[in-house]
């Protein structure tokens, strides 16, 4: 039994190709087209193959049937269909839906797209009544409606998956509480930060992605159906009734704009690209952290692969592919932007090319999110390895500089003084905290024994005060905020604000 088509965003390895029937160049000529009114001949078989889209737009079948049922009920409400005709159409469409979902429906290439395949099957089942369904609409507004419904469903699914990823990061905050990491700028050690501060940084990034997706949904959620080909229709339809049935918040106001608009597709593709970019940043960081040179993390082996020749290798292939697949998502966005750049109003067949890009970006990003969530949950921080090198890189230098600023010394002057002290420490191959007091006093008379209360990463981390910083009390408040926002249960033991030494497991 063939597998049923995937839901929005689900990866399809074989998109119903085994249920797609078409005529080759030597095969029987296809039957007359639904659009064939003025045509008196048949279509070249090569054109059939070149112009078909059902091999990929069959994924819109559920949305197409939902839209058609709402359209039929509206036509009955305004008197274009009788109640009996409407119910006949609805029953036929539901039967078709069942056959598609069970894998029994055969899509025909010569019928071009999912819309014509469903309509032809309906006519074959219920006769002339099925021909009445397309009254007051065009494939132009039909496909736009289907895509808006599909994207709306995809946004809802992706937002749920992103929240699961945020929960995975926040759930780490209990087990990694108090662990210190070196923070980097320019890939050089800069200042100490709490591990939980790192995890929450990604929560913030994904929160902006969630907000962008929610905002995009408001523009997606406008009904184009009923604007017809490009100028509207003289049939007395009720577009608001259809919008209410399908859960659209409003109506597209201009029929020319409706027929040509793919802004909503490109905006969604951009939002997907930002999600992918954030995932790629995270993947790159953990690829580095998993190397012997860093050794910060041990990745779960279920999400790694080995080498065909080097038996010792544990390669972060999933992370590398998340980073690599981001290029596909970026490329799809660029393709969509180029696709519409020179199109005049209103509909042009070029727009058929938007769907594969849309489906591919959605599938790719959803797969990346799912694997990222599993890896965040399964990763282990190598605390002792991190702690053993934590004092390298003079991560406490900025804290000492800000101490001088607090004594009234200008920032630029304080920067120069501490820079000279760091240079001295580097020459002596010492940490700042290991320098004798006379070295500090020689650098500036205001530096006395109190400097030792600031030096060392465990003490330097306590000096932070600003909102949004890595200060332990600030991070604890942010963890509590995220737990509440994500509706995570409080840990059995309340987190203290004092960091635990990195080498302490728990």
Secondary structure as UniProt FT lines:
FT   TURN            8..9
FT   HELIX           17..19
FT   STRAND          20..21
FT   TURN            25..26
FT   TURN            34..35
FT   TURN            37..38
FT   HELIX           45..51
FT   HELIX           54..57
FT   HELIX           58..60
FT   HELIX           61..77
FT   TURN            78..79
FT   HELIX           83..102
FT   STRAND          107..108
FT   HELIX           109..111
FT   HELIX           114..126
FT   HELIX           128..131
FT   TURN            132..136
FT   HELIX           139..175
FT   TURN            176..178
FT   STRAND          180..185
FT   TURN            186..187
FT   STRAND          188..194
FT   HELIX           195..220
FT   STRAND          222..223
FT   TURN            225..226
FT   TURN            228..231
FT   HELIX           239..246
FT   STRAND          250..251
FT   HELIX           255..260
FT   HELIX           263..289
FT   TURN            292..294
FT   STRAND          297..298
FT   HELIX           301..303
FT   TURN            311..312
FT   HELIX           317..340
FT   TURN            341..342
FT   HELIX           349..353
FT   HELIX           354..378
FT   STRAND          380..381
FT   HELIX           383..388
FT   TURN            389..393
FT   TURN            395..396
FT   HELIX           397..406
FT   TURN            407..408
FT   HELIX           411..428
FT   HELIX           432..434
FT   HELIX           437..443
FT   TURN            445..446
FT   HELIX           449..453
FT   HELIX           457..460
FT   HELIX           461..463
FT   TURN            467..468
FT   HELIX           472..485
FT   TURN            486..487
FT   TURN            502..503
//
